[in-house]
Amino acid sequence: MTFDLPHPDFRAALAAEPVIAVVRAPSIPDSAALCAALAAGGITCTELTFSTPDVVPHLRAAVAAGHRIGAGTVMNAQQAKDAIDAGVSFLVTPGLRPEVAAAAHEAGVPIVLGALTPTEVAQAVDLGTAAVKIFPAKAFGPGYFKDLNGPYPGLPLVASGGVNAGNAADFLAQGALAVCAGTDVVPPDVVAAGDWPEITRRARVFMAAFKPSA
């Protein structure tokens, strides 16, 4: 079975660098500096979420600085359009959001729709997702990805929620295409404080555990 999903280049980039830092913070002092700190630690793809107040200027600043940026927790078409106008490379939703998918397709921007059950995974495919975010991944653990690969062989799955340095490699070993690094790497208080050296340190620790041979 093969899946005719859009944006193969997006998936190839994920496969090559399979970690997305997902930032949920009450404030971001400097989004470009945050992304640079993550990149210094080996994580070059960052998702800034709409759970951060007034996130669009932060998206725009990080994109302008040349970082690979996605917008997360996109809940409606207006948020999708605002993020796309800011220049993001991809959109991510926590669940199935048909209007967000439609806005992404209209703009030619990859979308990663959130799902958990096999039925929701199939619906995400029908909505034209570029990959499927399994959230919360910790609910069923790495083995769930191997289970999903039974009926959906080769479907690109992204593990999100509860992924940390201790289990990230297991998710990939069990069939995930990529993982999302959240509070393990970008704790909200550390981001809000602008402690970029600590962000770099955490990213390095995550990547060292993720790629022991590196």
Secondary structure in CASP SS format (residue, H / E / C, confidence):
PFRMAT SS
TARGET T0000
AUTHOR 0000-0000-0000
METHOD secondary structure of the structure
MODEL  1
M C 1.00
T C 1.00
F C 1.00
D C 1.00
L C 1.00
P C 1.00
H C 1.00
P H 1.00
D H 1.00
F H 1.00
R H 1.00
A H 1.00
A H 1.00
L H 1.00
A H 1.00
A H 1.00
E C 1.00
P C 1.00
V E 1.00
I E 1.00
A E 1.00
V E 1.00
V E 1.00
R C 1.00
A C 1.00
P C 1.00
S C 1.00
I C 1.00
P C 1.00
D C 1.00
S H 1.00
A H 1.00
A H 1.00
L H 1.00
C H 1.00
A H 1.00
A H 1.00
L H 1.00
A H 1.00
A H 1.00
G C 1.00
G C 1.00
I C 1.00
T C 1.00
C E 1.00
T E 1.00
E E 1.00
L E 1.00
T E 1.00
F C 1.00
S C 1.00
T C 1.00
P C 1.00
D C 1.00
V H 1.00
V H 1.00
P H 1.00
H H 1.00
L H 1.00
R H 1.00
A H 1.00
A H 1.00
V H 1.00
A H 1.00
A C 1.00
G C 1.00
H C 1.00
R E 1.00
I E 1.00
G E 1.00
A E 1.00
G E 1.00
T C 1.00
V C 1.00
M C 1.00
N C 1.00
A H 1.00
Q H 1.00
Q H 1.00
A H 1.00
K H 1.00
D H 1.00
A H 1.00
I H 1.00
D H 1.00
A C 1.00
G C 1.00
V C 1.00
S C 1.00
F E 1.00
L E 1.00
V E 1.00
T C 1.00
P C 1.00
G C 1.00
L C 1.00
R C 1.00
P H 1.00
E H 1.00
V H 1.00
A H 1.00
A H 1.00
A H 1.00
A H 1.00
H H 1.00
E H 1.00
A H 1.00
G C 1.00
V C 1.00
P C 1.00
I E 1.00
V E 1.00
L E 1.00
G E 1.00
A E 1.00
L C 1.00
T C 1.00
P H 1.00
T H 1.00
E H 1.00
V H 1.00
A H 1.00
Q H 1.00
A H 1.00
V H 1.00
D H 1.00
L C 1.00
G C 1.00
T C 1.00
A C 1.00
A E 1.00
V E 1.00
K E 1.00
I E 1.00
F C 1.00
P C 1.00
A H 1.00
K H 1.00
A H 1.00
F C 1.00
G C 1.00
P C 1.00
G H 1.00
Y H 1.00
F H 1.00
K H 1.00
D H 1.00
L H 1.00
N C 1.00
G C 1.00
P C 1.00
Y C 1.00
P C 1.00
G C 1.00
L C 1.00
P C 1.00
L E 1.00
V E 1.00
A E 1.00
S C 1.00
G C 1.00
G C 1.00
V C 1.00
N C 1.00
A C 1.00
G C 1.00
N C 1.00
A H 1.00
A H 1.00
D H 1.00
F H 1.00
L H 1.00
A H 1.00
Q C 1.00
G C 1.00
A C 1.00
L C 1.00
A E 1.00
V E 1.00
C E 1.00
A E 1.00
G C 1.00
T C 1.00
D C 1.00
V C 1.00
V C 1.00
P C 1.00
P H 1.00
D H 1.00
V H 1.00
V H 1.00
A H 1.00
A H 1.00
G C 1.00
D C 1.00
W H 1.00
P H 1.00
E H 1.00
I H 1.00
T H 1.00
R H 1.00
R H 1.00
A H 1.00
R H 1.00
V H 1.00
F H 1.00
M H 1.00
A H 1.00
A H 1.00
F H 1.00
K C 1.00
P C 1.00
S C 1.00
A C 1.00
END
